[in-house]
Amino acid sequence: ASFTDGSTDSDGSIASRSWDFGDGGTSTATNPSHTYSQAGTYTVTLTVTDNDGATDTKSATVTVGSSGSSGSVLQNGVAVTGLSGSKGQQLNYSVVVPFL
């Protein structure tokens, strides 16, 4: 899964960020990728710190299907089309979750 940090700071800059992917995995990258080893529902948390030391934390839920699932429909009825691959090949989906 790919994640995008769209955080901004109106009076300065983002000094650091910390992602927690809900399965023990973490990252400090701006736009990290993470591979989940098991199907399930995970809470992804992003904490950002600005150059003045102020922090903000937002969370979102990510549902990961099993490798045997069809993969033809994402949550909320968004269809996945035009993708093909062989068994065992990695397919990447990008989902932008707004942290408001």
C-alpha positions as CSV (number, residue, x, y, z in Angstrom):
1,A,0.0,0.0,0.0
2,S,1.2,3.5,-0.8
3,F,0.5,6.4,1.6
4,T,0.8,10.1,0.9
5,D,1.3,12.9,3.5
6,G,-0.3,16.1,2.4
7,S,0.4,17.9,5.7
8,T,1.2,21.6,5.6
9,D,2.2,24.2,8.2
10,S,0.8,27.7,7.6
11,D,3.5,29.4,9.7
12,G,6.5,27.2,9.1
13,S,7.4,23.8,7.9
14,I,6.9,20.1,8.7
15,A,10.1,19.1,10.5
16,S,9.3,15.4,11.0
17,R,6.6,12.7,10.5
18,S,6.0,9.3,11.9
19,W,3.7,6.7,10.3
20,D,2.4,3.7,12.3
21,F,0.8,1.1,9.9
22,G,-1.1,-0.8,12.6
23,D,0.8,-4.1,12.2
24,G,4.1,-3.1,14.0
25,G,5.5,-1.4,10.9
26,T,6.6,2.2,11.0
27,S,8.2,4.8,8.7
28,T,9.4,8.4,8.8
29,A,9.2,8.8,5.0
30,T,7.0,11.5,3.6
31,N,5.2,9.2,1.2
32,P,5.9,5.6,2.3
33,S,4.9,2.2,0.9
34,H,4.1,-0.7,3.2
35,T,3.4,-4.3,2.6
36,Y,1.0,-6.0,4.9
37,S,1.7,-9.7,5.5
38,Q,-1.8,-10.7,6.4
39,A,-5.3,-9.7,5.5
40,G,-7.2,-7.7,8.0
41,T,-8.3,-4.2,9.1
42,Y,-5.5,-1.9,10.3
43,T,-5.5,1.6,11.8
44,V,-2.8,3.7,10.1
45,T,-1.7,6.7,12.2
46,L,0.4,9.7,11.0
47,T,2.0,12.1,13.5
48,V,3.6,15.2,12.2
49,T,5.7,17.7,14.0
50,D,6.4,21.2,12.8
51,N,9.5,23.4,13.1
52,D,8.0,25.0,16.3
53,G,7.6,21.6,18.0
54,A,3.8,21.4,17.6
55,T,2.4,18.0,16.7
56,D,-0.8,16.7,15.2
57,T,-2.0,13.1,14.8
58,K,-4.5,11.6,12.4
59,S,-5.7,8.1,11.9
60,A,-7.5,6.2,9.1
61,T,-8.6,2.6,8.7
62,V,-7.2,0.4,5.9
63,T,-8.7,-2.9,5.0
64,V,-6.3,-5.4,3.3
65,G,-7.9,-8.4,1.5
66,S,-6.4,-11.9,1.3
67,S,-4.4,-12.9,-1.8
68,G,-7.3,-15.2,-2.8
69,S,-9.9,-12.3,-3.0
70,S,-11.0,-11.1,-6.4
71,G,-9.7,-7.6,-6.0
72,S,-12.3,-6.3,-8.4
73,V,-14.0,-3.8,-6.1
74,L,-12.6,-1.4,-3.5
75,Q,-14.6,-0.2,-0.5
76,N,-17.5,2.2,-1.3
77,G,-18.1,0.5,-4.7
78,V,-15.1,2.0,-6.5
79,A,-14.4,-0.5,-9.3
80,V,-10.9,-1.6,-10.2
81,T,-10.5,-2.0,-14.0
82,G,-7.7,-2.4,-16.5
83,L,-5.4,-4.3,-14.2
84,S,-4.0,-7.7,-14.9
85,G,-1.2,-9.9,-13.6
86,S,-0.2,-13.4,-12.9
87,K,-0.5,-15.3,-9.6
88,G,2.1,-14.0,-7.1
89,Q,2.8,-10.8,-9.0
90,Q,2.4,-7.6,-6.9
91,L,-0.2,-5.1,-8.0
92,N,-0.1,-1.7,-6.5
93,Y,-3.2,0.4,-5.6
94,S,-2.9,4.0,-4.5
95,V,-5.6,5.4,-2.3
96,V,-5.5,9.0,-1.1
97,V,-7.1,9.3,2.4
98,P,-7.5,13.0,3.4
99,F,-6.4,13.8,6.9
100,L,-8.6,16.7,7.8
